[in-house]
């Protein structure tokens, strides 16, 4: 049962950090405008896929989670 409690605490911290990221994310310069982010704009259509930004966020989160779960 103590393992479940630890999982809930970590999940709560992660959710709080994600919430802060959404609140403060617009103030981070260059986030979503990196080279490698795909942006296609035509007359009636626009498509945006933040490929490079997604990779960087994934690497950062992987490192954070690895540090949390490291024994």
mmCIF file of the N, C-alpha and C atoms, coordinates in Angstrom:
data_MODEL
# 
_entry.id   MODEL 
# 
loop_
_atom_site.group_PDB 
_atom_site.id 
_atom_site.type_symbol 
_atom_site.label_atom_id 
_atom_site.label_alt_id 
_atom_site.label_comp_id 
_atom_site.label_asym_id 
_atom_site.label_entity_id 
_atom_site.label_seq_id 
_atom_site.pdbx_PDB_ins_code 
_atom_site.Cartn_x 
_atom_site.Cartn_y 
_atom_site.Cartn_z 
_atom_site.occupancy 
_atom_site.B_iso_or_equiv 
_atom_site.pdbx_formal_charge 
_atom_site.auth_seq_id 
_atom_site.auth_comp_id 
_atom_site.auth_asym_id 
_atom_site.auth_atom_id 
_atom_site.pdbx_PDB_model_num 
ATOM 1   N N  . UNK A 1 1  ? 0.813  -1.189 0.000   1.00 0.00 ? 1  UNK A N  1 
ATOM 2   C CA . UNK A 1 1  ? 0.000  0.000  0.000   1.00 0.00 ? 1  UNK A CA 1 
ATOM 3   C C  . UNK A 1 1  ? 0.859  1.257  0.000   1.00 0.00 ? 1  UNK A C  1 
ATOM 4   N N  . UNK A 1 2  ? 2.056  1.206  0.581   1.00 0.00 ? 2  UNK A N  1 
ATOM 5   C CA . UNK A 1 2  ? 2.906  2.390  0.590   1.00 0.00 ? 2  UNK A CA 1 
ATOM 6   C C  . UNK A 1 2  ? 3.401  2.736  -0.811  1.00 0.00 ? 2  UNK A C  1 
ATOM 7   N N  . UNK A 1 3  ? 3.566  1.713  -1.665  1.00 0.00 ? 3  UNK A N  1 
ATOM 8   C CA . UNK A 1 3  ? 3.977  1.957  -3.053  1.00 0.00 ? 3  UNK A CA 1 
ATOM 9   C C  . UNK A 1 3  ? 2.922  2.779  -3.772  1.00 0.00 ? 3  UNK A C  1 
ATOM 10  N N  . UNK A 1 4  ? 1.649  2.449  -3.557  1.00 0.00 ? 4  UNK A N  1 
ATOM 11  C CA . UNK A 1 4  ? 0.560  3.176  -4.195  1.00 0.00 ? 4  UNK A CA 1 
ATOM 12  C C  . UNK A 1 4  ? 0.551  4.639  -3.747  1.00 0.00 ? 4  UNK A C  1 
ATOM 13  N N  . UNK A 1 5  ? 0.848  4.878  -2.495  1.00 0.00 ? 5  UNK A N  1 
ATOM 14  C CA . UNK A 1 5  ? 0.926  6.244  -1.981  1.00 0.00 ? 5  UNK A CA 1 
ATOM 15  C C  . UNK A 1 5  ? 2.039  7.036  -2.650  1.00 0.00 ? 5  UNK A C  1 
ATOM 16  N N  . UNK A 1 6  ? 3.187  6.392  -2.846  1.00 0.00 ? 6  UNK A N  1 
ATOM 17  C CA . UNK A 1 6  ? 4.299  7.052  -3.525  1.00 0.00 ? 6  UNK A CA 1 
ATOM 18  C C  . UNK A 1 6  ? 3.951  7.370  -4.970  1.00 0.00 ? 6  UNK A C  1 
ATOM 19  N N  . UNK A 1 7  ? 3.266  6.456  -5.628  1.00 0.00 ? 7  UNK A N  1 
ATOM 20  C CA . UNK A 1 7  ? 2.844  6.681  -7.011  1.00 0.00 ? 7  UNK A CA 1 
ATOM 21  C C  . UNK A 1 7  ? 1.899  7.880  -7.084  1.00 0.00 ? 7  UNK A C  1 
ATOM 22  N N  . UNK A 1 8  ? 0.968  7.976  -6.140  1.00 0.00 ? 8  UNK A N  1 
ATOM 23  C CA . UNK A 1 8  ? 0.046  9.109  -6.130  1.00 0.00 ? 8  UNK A CA 1 
ATOM 24  C C  . UNK A 1 8  ? 0.767  10.430 -5.877  1.00 0.00 ? 8  UNK A C  1 
ATOM 25  N N  . UNK A 1 9  ? 1.756  10.428 -5.010  1.00 0.00 ? 9  UNK A N  1 
ATOM 26  C CA . UNK A 1 9  ? 2.517  11.648 -4.744  1.00 0.00 ? 9  UNK A CA 1 
ATOM 27  C C  . UNK A 1 9  ? 3.292  12.080 -5.980  1.00 0.00 ? 9  UNK A C  1 
ATOM 28  N N  . UNK A 1 10 ? 3.967  11.151 -6.632  1.00 0.00 ? 10 UNK A N  1 
ATOM 29  C CA . UNK A 1 10 ? 4.720  11.468 -7.843  1.00 0.00 ? 10 UNK A CA 1 
ATOM 30  C C  . UNK A 1 10 ? 3.776  11.946 -8.945  1.00 0.00 ? 10 UNK A C  1 
ATOM 31  N N  . UNK A 1 11 ? 2.622  11.291 -9.087  1.00 0.00 ? 11 UNK A N  1 
ATOM 32  C CA . UNK A 1 11 ? 1.651  11.709 -10.103 1.00 0.00 ? 11 UNK A CA 1 
ATOM 33  C C  . UNK A 1 11 ? 1.144  13.119 -9.818  1.00 0.00 ? 11 UNK A C  1 
ATOM 34  N N  . UNK A 1 12 ? 0.926  13.444 -8.565  1.00 0.00 ? 12 UNK A N  1 
ATOM 35  C CA . UNK A 1 12 ? 0.489  14.784 -8.200  1.00 0.00 ? 12 UNK A CA 1 
ATOM 36  C C  . UNK A 1 12 ? 1.536  15.833 -8.515  1.00 0.00 ? 12 UNK A C  1 
ATOM 37  N N  . UNK A 1 13 ? 2.786  15.521 -8.229  1.00 0.00 ? 13 UNK A N  1 
ATOM 38  C CA . UNK A 1 13 ? 3.870  16.458 -8.536  1.00 0.00 ? 13 UNK A CA 1 
ATOM 39  C C  . UNK A 1 13 ? 4.003  16.654 -10.041 1.00 0.00 ? 13 UNK A C  1 
ATOM 40  N N  . UNK A 1 14 ? 3.906  15.567 -10.786 1.00 0.00 ? 14 UNK A N  1 
ATOM 41  C CA . UNK A 1 14 ? 3.992  15.657 -12.246 1.00 0.00 ? 14 UNK A CA 1 
ATOM 42  C C  . UNK A 1 14 ? 2.844  16.497 -12.791 1.00 0.00 ? 14 UNK A C  1 
ATOM 43  N N  . UNK A 1 15 ? 1.635  16.277 -12.302 1.00 0.00 ? 15 UNK A N  1 
ATOM 44  C CA . UNK A 1 15 ? 0.493  17.067 -12.756 1.00 0.00 ? 15 UNK A CA 1 
ATOM 45  C C  . UNK A 1 15 ? 0.661  18.548 -12.412 1.00 0.00 ? 15 UNK A C  1 
ATOM 46  N N  . UNK A 1 16 ? 1.198  18.841 -11.246 1.00 0.00 ? 16 UNK A N  1 
ATOM 47  C CA . UNK A 1 16 ? 1.437  20.235 -10.873 1.00 0.00 ? 16 UNK A CA 1 
ATOM 48  C C  . UNK A 1 16 ? 2.470  20.872 -11.795 1.00 0.00 ? 16 UNK A C  1 
ATOM 49  N N  . UNK A 1 17 ? 3.524  20.142 -12.121 1.00 0.00 ? 17 UNK A N  1 
ATOM 50  C CA . UNK A 1 17 ? 4.546  20.666 -13.035 1.00 0.00 ? 17 UNK A CA 1 
ATOM 51  C C  . UNK A 1 17 ? 3.999  20.872 -14.437 1.00 0.00 ? 17 UNK A C  1 
ATOM 52  N N  . UNK A 1 18 ? 3.163  19.953 -14.894 1.00 0.00 ? 18 UNK A N  1 
ATOM 53  C CA . UNK A 1 18 ? 2.542  20.109 -16.210 1.00 0.00 ? 18 UNK A CA 1 
ATOM 54  C C  . UNK A 1 18 ? 1.626  21.334 -16.214 1.00 0.00 ? 18 UNK A C  1 
ATOM 55  N N  . UNK A 1 19 ? 0.892  21.537 -15.135 1.00 0.00 ? 19 UNK A N  1 
ATOM 56  C CA . UNK A 1 19 ? 0.039  22.717 -15.024 1.00 0.00 ? 19 UNK A CA 1 
ATOM 57  C C  . UNK A 1 19 ? 0.844  23.999 -15.051 1.00 0.00 ? 19 UNK A C  1 
ATOM 58  N N  . UNK A 1 20 ? 1.948  24.035 -14.328 1.00 0.00 ? 20 UNK A N  1 
ATOM 59  C CA . UNK A 1 20 ? 2.826  25.210 -14.372 1.00 0.00 ? 20 UNK A CA 1 
ATOM 60  C C  . UNK A 1 20 ? 3.398  25.425 -15.766 1.00 0.00 ? 20 UNK A C  1 
ATOM 61  N N  . UNK A 1 21 ? 3.738  24.337 -16.435 1.00 0.00 ? 21 UNK A N  1 
ATOM 62  C CA . UNK A 1 21 ? 4.258  24.444 -17.794 1.00 0.00 ? 21 UNK A CA 1 
ATOM 63  C C  . UNK A 1 21 ? 3.221  25.070 -18.729 1.00 0.00 ? 21 UNK A C  1 
ATOM 64  N N  . UNK A 1 22 ? 1.948  24.671 -18.592 1.00 0.00 ? 22 UNK A N  1 
ATOM 65  C CA . UNK A 1 22 ? 0.905  25.243 -19.435 1.00 0.00 ? 22 UNK A CA 1 
ATOM 66  C C  . UNK A 1 22 ? 0.679  26.719 -19.125 1.00 0.00 ? 22 UNK A C  1 
ATOM 67  N N  . UNK A 1 23 ? 0.792  27.084 -17.854 1.00 0.00 ? 23 UNK A N  1 
ATOM 68  C CA . UNK A 1 23 ? 0.591  28.474 -17.465 1.00 0.00 ? 23 UNK A CA 1 
ATOM 69  C C  . UNK A 1 23 ? 1.766  29.344 -17.930 1.00 0.00 ? 23 UNK A C  1 
ATOM 70  N N  . UNK A 1 24 ? 2.983  28.867 -17.703 1.00 0.00 ? 24 UNK A N  1 
ATOM 71  C CA . UNK A 1 24 ? 4.168  29.661 -18.008 1.00 0.00 ? 24 UNK A CA 1 
ATOM 72  C C  . UNK A 1 24 ? 4.778  29.354 -19.369 1.00 0.00 ? 24 UNK A C  1 
ATOM 73  N N  . UNK A 1 25 ? 4.250  28.376 -20.070 1.00 0.00 ? 25 UNK A N  1 
ATOM 74  C CA . UNK A 1 25 ? 4.818  27.950 -21.346 1.00 0.00 ? 25 UNK A CA 1 
ATOM 75  C C  . UNK A 1 25 ? 4.828  29.018 -22.411 1.00 0.00 ? 25 UNK A C  1 
ATOM 76  N N  . UNK A 1 26 ? 3.834  29.896 -22.406 1.00 0.00 ? 26 UNK A N  1 
ATOM 77  C CA . UNK A 1 26 ? 3.780  30.957 -23.407 1.00 0.00 ? 26 UNK A CA 1 
ATOM 78  C C  . UNK A 1 26 ? 4.878  31.991 -23.185 1.00 0.00 ? 26 UNK A C  1 
ATOM 79  N N  . UNK A 1 27 ? 5.416  32.062 -21.987 1.00 0.00 ? 27 UNK A N  1 
ATOM 80  C CA . UNK A 1 27 ? 6.447  33.045 -21.675 1.00 0.00 ? 27 UNK A CA 1 
ATOM 81  C C  . UNK A 1 27 ? 7.860  32.526 -21.952 1.00 0.00 ? 27 UNK A C  1 
ATOM 82  N N  . UNK A 1 28 ? 7.999  31.247 -22.286 1.00 0.00 ? 28 UNK A N  1 
ATOM 83  C CA . UNK A 1 28 ? 9.309  30.677 -22.588 1.00 0.00 ? 28 UNK A CA 1 
ATOM 84  C C  . UNK A 1 28 ? 9.637  31.003 -24.045 1.00 0.00 ? 28 UNK A C  1 
ATOM 85  N N  . UNK A 1 29 ? 10.727 31.744 -24.282 1.00 0.00 ? 29 UNK A N  1 
ATOM 86  C CA . UNK A 1 29 ? 11.039 32.131 -25.669 1.00 0.00 ? 29 UNK A CA 1 
ATOM 87  C C  . UNK A 1 29 ? 11.431 30.930 -26.524 1.00 0.00 ? 29 UNK A C  1 
ATOM 88  N N  . UNK A 1 30 ? 11.091 30.982 -27.769 1.00 0.00 ? 30 UNK A N  1 
ATOM 89  C CA . UNK A 1 30 ? 11.422 29.984 -28.791 1.00 0.00 ? 30 UNK A CA 1 
ATOM 90  C C  . UNK A 1 30 ? 10.705 28.652 -28.622 1.00 0.00 ? 30 UNK A C  1 
ATOM 91  N N  . UNK A 1 31 ? 9.922  28.471 -27.572 1.00 0.00 ? 31 UNK A N  1 
ATOM 92  C CA . UNK A 1 31 ? 9.226  27.205 -27.397 1.00 0.00 ? 31 UNK A CA 1 
ATOM 93  C C  . UNK A 1 31 ? 8.130  27.097 -28.446 1.00 0.00 ? 31 UNK A C  1 
ATOM 94  N N  . UNK A 1 32 ? 8.213  26.104 -29.292 1.00 0.00 ? 32 UNK A N  1 
ATOM 95  C CA . UNK A 1 32 ? 7.257  25.937 -30.373 1.00 0.00 ? 32 UNK A CA 1 
ATOM 96  C C  . UNK A 1 32 ? 7.669  26.627 -31.648 1.00 0.00 ? 32 UNK A C  1 
ATOM 97  N N  . UNK A 1 33 ? 8.817  27.280 -31.647 1.00 0.00 ? 33 UNK A N  1 
ATOM 98  C CA . UNK A 1 33 ? 9.301  27.980 -32.835 1.00 0.00 ? 33 UNK A CA 1 
ATOM 99  C C  . UNK A 1 33 ? 10.733 27.569 -33.156 1.00 0.00 ? 33 UNK A C  1 
ATOM 100 N N  . UNK A 1 34 ? 11.066 26.342 -32.843 1.00 0.00 ? 34 UNK A N  1 
ATOM 101 C CA . UNK A 1 34 ? 12.423 25.855 -33.063 1.00 0.00 ? 34 UNK A CA 1 
ATOM 102 C C  . UNK A 1 34 ? 12.599 25.367 -34.495 1.00 0.00 ? 34 UNK A C  1 
ATOM 103 N N  . UNK A 1 35 ? 13.842 25.346 -34.983 1.00 0.00 ? 35 UNK A N  1 
ATOM 104 C CA . UNK A 1 35 ? 14.083 24.750 -36.297 1.00 0.00 ? 35 UNK A CA 1 
ATOM 105 C C  . UNK A 1 35 ? 13.704 23.272 -36.249 1.00 0.00 ? 35 UNK A C  1 
ATOM 106 N N  . UNK A 1 36 ? 12.996 22.818 -37.223 1.00 0.00 ? 36 UNK A N  1 
ATOM 107 C CA . UNK A 1 36 ? 12.535 21.439 -37.241 1.00 0.00 ? 36 UNK A CA 1 
ATOM 108 C C  . UNK A 1 36 ? 11.060 21.303 -36.910 1.00 0.00 ? 36 UNK A C  1 
ATOM 109 N N  . UNK A 1 37 ? 10.457 22.358 -36.346 1.00 0.00 ? 37 UNK A N  1 
ATOM 110 C CA . UNK A 1 37 ? 9.011  22.366 -36.137 1.00 0.00 ? 37 UNK A CA 1 
ATOM 111 C C  . UNK A 1 37 ? 8.347  22.583 -37.499 1.00 0.00 ? 37 UNK A C  1 
ATOM 112 N N  . UNK A 1 38 ? 7.350  21.802 -37.787 1.00 0.00 ? 38 UNK A N  1 
ATOM 113 C CA . UNK A 1 38 ? 6.715  21.822 -39.105 1.00 0.00 ? 38 UNK A CA 1 
ATOM 114 C C  . UNK A 1 38 ? 5.524  22.772 -39.090 1.00 0.00 ? 38 UNK A C  1 
ATOM 115 N N  . UNK A 1 39 ? 5.549  23.738 -39.999 1.00 0.00 ? 39 UNK A N  1 
ATOM 116 C CA . UNK A 1 39 ? 4.445  24.693 -40.126 1.00 0.00 ? 39 UNK A CA 1 
ATOM 117 C C  . UNK A 1 39 ? 4.146  24.881 -41.597 1.00 0.00 ? 39 UNK A C  1 
ATOM 118 N N  . UNK A 1 40 ? 2.932  24.502 -42.008 1.00 0.00 ? 40 UNK A N  1 
ATOM 119 C CA . UNK A 1 40 ? 2.499  24.639 -43.391 1.00 0.00 ? 40 UNK A CA 1 
ATOM 120 C C  . UNK A 1 40 ? 1.276  25.531 -43.403 1.00 0.00 ? 40 UNK A C  1 
ATOM 121 N N  . UNK A 1 41 ? 1.333  26.589 -44.191 1.00 0.00 ? 41 UNK A N  1 
ATOM 122 C CA . UNK A 1 41 ? 0.203  27.506 -44.273 1.00 0.00 ? 41 UNK A CA 1 
ATOM 123 C C  . UNK A 1 41 ? -0.150 27.727 -45.736 1.00 0.00 ? 41 UNK A C  1 
ATOM 124 N N  . UNK A 1 42 ? -1.421 27.471 -46.059 1.00 0.00 ? 42 UNK A N  1 
ATOM 125 C CA . UNK A 1 42 ? -1.935 27.712 -47.402 1.00 0.00 ? 42 UNK A CA 1 
ATOM 126 C C  . UNK A 1 42 ? -3.153 28.610 -47.285 1.00 0.00 ? 42 UNK A C  1 
ATOM 127 N N  . UNK A 1 43 ? -3.899 28.756 -48.330 1.00 0.00 ? 43 UNK A N  1 
ATOM 128 C CA . UNK A 1 43 ? -5.034 29.683 -48.340 1.00 0.00 ? 43 UNK A CA 1 
ATOM 129 C C  . UNK A 1 43 ? -6.029 29.415 -47.214 1.00 0.00 ? 43 UNK A C  1 
ATOM 130 N N  . UNK A 1 44 ? -6.641 28.252 -47.220 1.00 0.00 ? 44 UNK A N  1 
ATOM 131 C CA . UNK A 1 44 ? -7.684 27.920 -46.241 1.00 0.00 ? 44 UNK A CA 1 
ATOM 132 C C  . UNK A 1 44 ? -7.221 26.883 -45.217 1.00 0.00 ? 44 UNK A C  1 
ATOM 133 N N  . UNK A 1 45 ? -5.935 26.660 -45.149 1.00 0.00 ? 45 UNK A N  1 
ATOM 134 C CA . UNK A 1 45 ? -5.448 25.543 -44.340 1.00 0.00 ? 45 UNK A CA 1 
ATOM 135 C C  . UNK A 1 45 ? -4.126 25.915 -43.674 1.00 0.00 ? 45 UNK A C  1 
ATOM 136 N N  . UNK A 1 46 ? -4.009 25.556 -42.417 1.00 0.00 ? 46 UNK A N  1 
ATOM 137 C CA . UNK A 1 46 ? -2.709 25.684 -41.751 1.00 0.00 ? 46 UNK A CA 1 
ATOM 138 C C  . UNK A 1 46 ? -2.489 24.440 -40.895 1.00 0.00 ? 46 UNK A C  1 
ATOM 139 N N  . UNK A 1 47 ? -1.257 23.963 -40.893 1.00 0.00 ? 47 UNK A N  1 
ATOM 140 C CA . UNK A 1 47 ? -0.891 22.764 -40.153 1.00 0.00 ? 47 UNK A CA 1 
ATOM 141 C C  . UNK A 1 47 ? 0.383  23.059 -39.375 1.00 0.00 ? 47 UNK A C  1 
ATOM 142 N N  . UNK A 1 48 ? 0.368  22.743 -38.099 1.00 0.00 ? 48 UNK A N  1 
ATOM 143 C CA . UNK A 1 48 ? 1.533  22.983 -37.259 1.00 0.00 ? 48 UNK A CA 1 
ATOM 144 C C  . UNK A 1 48 ? 1.805  21.735 -36.433 1.00 0.00 ? 48 UNK A C  1 
ATOM 145 N N  . UNK A 1 49 ? 3.030  21.232 -36.520 1.00 0.00 ? 49 UNK A N  1 
ATOM 146 C CA . UNK A 1 49 ? 3.443  20.097 -35.712 1.00 0.00 ? 49 UNK A CA 1 
ATOM 147 C C  . UNK A 1 49 ? 4.804  20.407 -35.111 1.00 0.00 ? 49 UNK A C  1 
ATOM 148 N N  . UNK A 1 50 ? 4.871  20.613 -33.787 1.00 0.00 ? 50 UNK A N  1 
ATOM 149 C CA . UNK A 1 50 ? 6.136  20.984 -33.138 1.00 0.00 ? 50 UNK A CA 1 
ATOM 150 C C  . UNK A 1 50 ? 7.040  19.771 -32.912 1.00 0.00 ? 50 UNK A C  1 
ATOM 151 N N  . UNK A 1 51 ? 7.648  19.278 -33.958 1.00 0.00 ? 51 UNK A N  1 
ATOM 152 C CA . UNK A 1 51 ? 8.451  18.057 -33.896 1.00 0.00 ? 51 UNK A CA 1 
ATOM 153 C C  . UNK A 1 51 ? 9.666  18.221 -32.982 1.00 0.00 ? 51 UNK A C  1 
ATOM 154 N N  . UNK A 1 52 ? 10.479 19.226 -33.220 1.00 0.00 ? 52 UNK A N  1 
ATOM 155 C CA . UNK A 1 52 ? 11.683 19.430 -32.420 1.00 0.00 ? 52 UNK A CA 1 
ATOM 156 C C  . UNK A 1 52 ? 11.334 19.746 -30.967 1.00 0.00 ? 52 UNK A C  1 
ATOM 157 N N  . UNK A 1 53 ? 10.331 20.585 -30.764 1.00 0.00 ? 53 UNK A N  1 
ATOM 158 C CA . UNK A 1 53 ? 9.902  20.922 -29.412 1.00 0.00 ? 53 UNK A CA 1 
ATOM 159 C C  . UNK A 1 53 ? 9.438  19.675 -28.673 1.00 0.00 ? 53 UNK A C  1 
ATOM 160 N N  . UNK A 1 54 ? 8.701  18.798 -29.354 1.00 0.00 ? 54 UNK A N  1 
ATOM 161 C CA . UNK A 1 54 ? 8.225  17.561 -28.734 1.00 0.00 ? 54 UNK A CA 1 
ATOM 162 C C  . UNK A 1 54 ? 9.381  16.651 -28.336 1.00 0.00 ? 54 UNK A C  1 
ATOM 163 N N  . UNK A 1 55 ? 10.389 16.572 -29.186 1.00 0.00 ? 55 UNK A N  1 
ATOM 164 C CA . UNK A 1 55 ? 11.547 15.722 -28.879 1.00 0.00 ? 55 UNK A CA 1 
ATOM 165 C C  . UNK A 1 55 ? 12.297 16.261 -27.669 1.00 0.00 ? 55 UNK A C  1 
ATOM 166 N N  . UNK A 1 56 ? 12.499 17.571 -27.612 1.00 0.00 ? 56 UNK A N  1 
ATOM 167 C CA . UNK A 1 56 ? 13.219 18.175 -26.487 1.00 0.00 ? 56 UNK A CA 1 
ATOM 168 C C  . UNK A 1 56 ? 12.449 17.975 -25.183 1.00 0.00 ? 56 UNK A C  1 
ATOM 169 N N  . UNK A 1 57 ? 11.139 18.197 -25.203 1.00 0.00 ? 57 UNK A N  1 
ATOM 170 C CA . UNK A 1 57 ? 10.324 17.999 -24.000 1.00 0.00 ? 57 UNK A CA 1 
ATOM 171 C C  . UNK A 1 57 ? 10.346 16.537 -23.577 1.00 0.00 ? 57 UNK A C  1 
ATOM 172 N N  . UNK A 1 58 ? 10.314 15.620 -24.535 1.00 0.00 ? 58 UNK A N  1 
ATOM 173 C CA . UNK A 1 58 ? 10.363 14.196 -24.227 1.00 0.00 ? 58 UNK A CA 1 
ATOM 174 C C  . UNK A 1 58 ? 11.681 13.812 -23.562 1.00 0.00 ? 58 UNK A C  1 
ATOM 175 N N  . UNK A 1 59 ? 12.792 14.338 -24.062 1.00 0.00 ? 59 UNK A N  1 
ATOM 176 C CA . UNK A 1 59 ? 14.105 14.036 -23.472 1.00 0.00 ? 59 UNK A CA 1 
ATOM 177 C C  . UNK A 1 59 ? 14.182 14.587 -22.053 1.00 0.00 ? 59 UNK A C  1 
ATOM 178 N N  . UNK A 1 60 ? 13.716 15.814 -21.847 1.00 0.00 ? 60 UNK A N  1 
ATOM 179 C CA . UNK A 1 60 ? 13.745 16.419 -20.510 1.00 0.00 ? 60 UNK A CA 1 
ATOM 180 C C  . UNK A 1 60 ? 12.894 15.616 -19.538 1.00 0.00 ? 60 UNK A C  1 
ATOM 181 N N  . UNK A 1 61 ? 11.683 15.243 -19.941 1.00 0.00 ? 61 UNK A N  1 
ATOM 182 C CA . UNK A 1 61 ? 10.814 14.451 -19.068 1.00 0.00 ? 61 UNK A CA 1 
ATOM 183 C C  . UNK A 1 61 ? 11.395 13.069 -18.792 1.00 0.00 ? 61 UNK A C  1 
ATOM 184 N N  . UNK A 1 62 ? 12.035 12.464 -19.788 1.00 0.00 ? 62 UNK A N  1 
ATOM 185 C CA . UNK A 1 62 ? 12.667 11.155 -19.585 1.00 0.00 ? 62 UNK A CA 1 
ATOM 186 C C  . UNK A 1 62 ? 13.782 11.240 -18.550 1.00 0.00 ? 62 UNK A C  1 
ATOM 187 N N  . UNK A 1 63 ? 14.585 12.296 -18.622 1.00 0.00 ? 63 UNK A N  1 
ATOM 188 C CA . UNK A 1 63 ? 15.664 12.467 -17.649 1.00 0.00 ? 63 UNK A CA 1 
ATOM 189 C C  . UNK A 1 63 ? 15.092 12.682 -16.252 1.00 0.00 ? 63 UNK A C  1 
ATOM 190 N N  . UNK A 1 64 ? 14.059 13.508 -16.139 1.00 0.00 ? 64 UNK A N  1 
ATOM 191 C CA . UNK A 1 64 ? 13.440 13.769 -14.836 1.00 0.00 ? 64 UNK A CA 1 
ATOM 192 C C  . UNK A 1 64 ? 12.864 12.487 -14.246 1.00 0.00 ? 64 UNK A C  1 
ATOM 193 N N  . UNK A 1 65 ? 12.133 11.727 -15.052 1.00 0.00 ? 65 UNK A N  1 
ATOM 194 C CA . UNK A 1 65 ? 11.545 10.484 -14.558 1.00 0.00 ? 65 UNK A CA 1 
ATOM 195 C C  . UNK A 1 65 ? 12.610 9.443  -14.224 1.00 0.00 ? 65 UNK A C  1 
ATOM 196 N N  . UNK A 1 66 ? 13.695 9.423  -14.985 1.00 0.00 ? 66 UNK A N  1 
ATOM 197 C CA . UNK A 1 66 ? 14.785 8.502  -14.681 1.00 0.00 ? 66 UNK A CA 1 
ATOM 198 C C  . UNK A 1 66 ? 15.406 8.860  -13.340 1.00 0.00 ? 66 UNK A C  1 
ATOM 199 N N  . UNK A 1 67 ? 15.582 10.162 -13.083 1.00 0.00 ? 67 UNK A N  1 
ATOM 200 C CA . UNK A 1 67 ? 16.152 10.591 -11.810 1.00 0.00 ? 67 UNK A CA 1 
ATOM 201 C C  . UNK A 1 67 ? 15.225 10.249 -10.635 1.00 0.00 ? 67 UNK A C  1 
ATOM 202 N N  . UNK A 1 68 ? 13.912 10.349 -10.863 1.00 0.00 ? 68 UNK A N  1 
ATOM 203 C CA . UNK A 1 68 ? 12.947 10.040 -9.808  1.00 0.00 ? 68 UNK A CA 1 
ATOM 204 C C  . UNK A 1 68 ? 12.943 8.550  -9.485  1.00 0.00 ? 68 UNK A C  1 
ATOM 205 N N  . UNK A 1 69 ? 13.003 7.716  -10.522 1.00 0.00 ? 69 UNK A N  1 
ATOM 206 C CA . UNK A 1 69 ? 12.894 6.272  -10.323 1.00 0.00 ? 69 UNK A CA 1 
ATOM 207 C C  . UNK A 1 69 ? 14.231 5.593  -10.067 1.00 0.00 ? 69 UNK A C  1 
ATOM 208 N N  . UNK A 1 70 ? 15.341 6.333  -10.146 1.00 0.00 ? 70 UNK A N  1 
ATOM 209 C CA . UNK A 1 70 ? 16.661 5.752  -9.921  1.00 0.00 ? 70 UNK A CA 1 
ATOM 210 C C  . UNK A 1 70 ? 16.787 5.271  -8.475  1.00 0.00 ? 70 UNK A C  1 
ATOM 211 N N  . UNK A 1 71 ? 17.303 4.085  -8.303  1.00 0.00 ? 71 UNK A N  1 
ATOM 212 C CA . UNK A 1 71 ? 17.405 3.513  -6.953  1.00 0.00 ? 71 UNK A CA 1 
ATOM 213 C C  . UNK A 1 71 ? 18.734 3.785  -6.328  1.00 0.00 ? 71 UNK A C  1 
# 
